[in-house]
């Protein structure tokens, strides 16, 4: 018999690849942080012994969820600007608070809070865009989650940098420090076309090409963004980025709620990834991405929550359900965005957008053991006819019991093994008191 580190027996396994596949009464064998086999219970019992064996006979195992767009530290701003459109929300709430309060400690505490929430909701990887990316990387390393950390670029001074040169120099330093980290990669993160000039975008493209980095940008988020761009330059932002050479398989276009048919064709042609954030777009009344059209055109669509300041949660299971329902009503087609497709958007499609699909995003032999166990036995999920459908349309994140990242058990029976949740709560309340006293909330 072969000895492995971990053997997990489950009622069901949904590997995501092959698509629409469901294994019943299967086990996962894990060694040195990687999946080495998926096989029926009886065969696993004969072939493997393990240091740690888990019998999750009421659970479904899925690949770790990938939150492909968020602003982790903004968890500390959850609820400070509700019921406002994007421009008002930014100008009257978010930017003033950030100018006053964002520093290294804010990012450290906010990122911890976000990671704790994400792990408890089955997220094993997130794609971040915020200030002090070096601090975010430090927290990611301490916890053991997987992340792509954005090297922010914006054409005005912030607590992180004063000018374009400093943004790039600091970003390069973060990239070089963490380039060989097993769980961390970096991406260039110009904020948006309306906040980054042509010159800066060109420098971003050149740096991305030099270091083979993804680019992560808000794009076509609102109708006003398009109107303002046309008034200023006579170009829609997507065309402007194409003219600058940014549209490629390395670009993640976040939101994309305002797309014409020829732009969808252009995204497909350039192999751009679209990151759909349905709940944030709904709350800010920004619009709805044409998911069904994008998928039919062959565009890779992944899911993100956006930040907790505009969502107000980092619940990827909830995001899947919202994405599925929205796609159906927009397309006027109940078969649009079926459960299997939406699960792919939350797993392997996110991995493809981040260029880590050879590492994670599906439960396949040779990939990292990034795994989520979800208890399907409670009354809220009964009766079960189709576990995959139930996962998307009925399961809440409170049913997530266990999470492994690269074989490390980060959530064990709802307990965070590498984080002090009491300390996180204390720090969060202190930030709330400090920020609310100045905002008079």
C-alpha positions, 0 to 999 in steps of 0.5 A: 500500500502507498502511504500519503499525507492526507486521505479524504473520503467524501459523499461526492466530489465535483472535480470541475474538470472534466466538466459536469462530472460528479463522483459519488463515494470517492476519495482524494489522496494527497501528498506533499501538497498535491492531489495524487489520485481520485478514486472510489472509496473501496479502491482507496482503502486498498491502495492507500494509508495516510497520516491524516484520514478524514471521513466526510460522508455528508460532504461534497468536495469542490476545488477551492473557490477563486475570488478573481477581483477584490480589495481585501483591506477595504473589509474595514470599510464595509457599510460606510457608503451604502445606497450610493452610485459609484461616483458619489460613493467614491468621492464622498465616502471611500476616497476621503476615508482612504486619504485619512486612514489608509496606512500599513496597519490598515492594510494588514488588519483589513487584509486579515479580516478579509482572508478570515471571511474568505476562508470561512466561505471556501475561498482558497485564492484571491486576486487583490487590488489595493495599496501597500501590496507588500503588506498584503503579501506579508499577511498572505504568507503568514496565513497560507492562502493563495493570492495574486496581489495587484501592484496598484497604479493610479495617477494621483498621490496616495499613502502608497506612492506619490507619482507614476515612477514611485508606483512602478519602482515600488511595484517592481520591488514587491514583484522581485521579493515575492516572485518565487513564493509558492502561493503568491504571484503579482499582477500590474493593477492600473486602477481604471482608464479614467484614473490612469493616463496613456503614458502610465498605461504604456509603462504598465504594459511594458512592465507586464511584458518584461516580467510576464505579469497579468494586468488587472483593471476596472473597465467599462464599469458604468455608463458614465465612464463611457460617456466621460471617455467619449466626451474627453477623447472621442474613444470608448475605454476599450478601444483606447486600451486596444490602441495602447496594446493592452488587450491580450490574454494577460488582461483581466477586465473587471466589471465590463457591464457596458459592452456593445456586440463588436466589443464582445467580439474584440474581447474574444479575439484578443483573449481578454478575461472578463471578471464578473462582479454581479452583486457589487454591480447591482448594489452600485447600480452600475449595470450587468455584464452580458455574461451569456453573450460573453460565454457564447463568444468564447470569452473566459468569464470569472467571478469576483466579489469586489470589495466588502465596501461595495458588496458587502461581503466576500461570499463566493457561493452567494456570488455564484447564485446571483451570477446564475440568476442574473445571466438567465434574466438578462438573456431571457433564457432559463438555460443560460449559465447553468450550475456547472458553468457558474461553478467553473466561473468561480474556480477554473475560469478564475485560475485561467484568468490568473494564469495558474490553471496548471496549479489550481482550479480543479481537482485533478491529479498533479494539481495543488490540493486546494480543496473545500468541503461543504456539509450537505446534510443540513435541512437547508440542502435537503433533499438532494437530487443533484449535488452540483445544482444544490451547490449553486442554488441552495448552499450557504457559506456557513456550510463550508466546514474545511478548507485546504490550500496546498494540502494545509488545513487552514479551516478545520471544522469551521476553526481557522488554524492559522489565524486568531479570530479574537484578535481580528475582531478586536482590531476590527472594532478599533478601526470601526470606532476610529473611522466612525468617530470622524465620519459621524456615522 
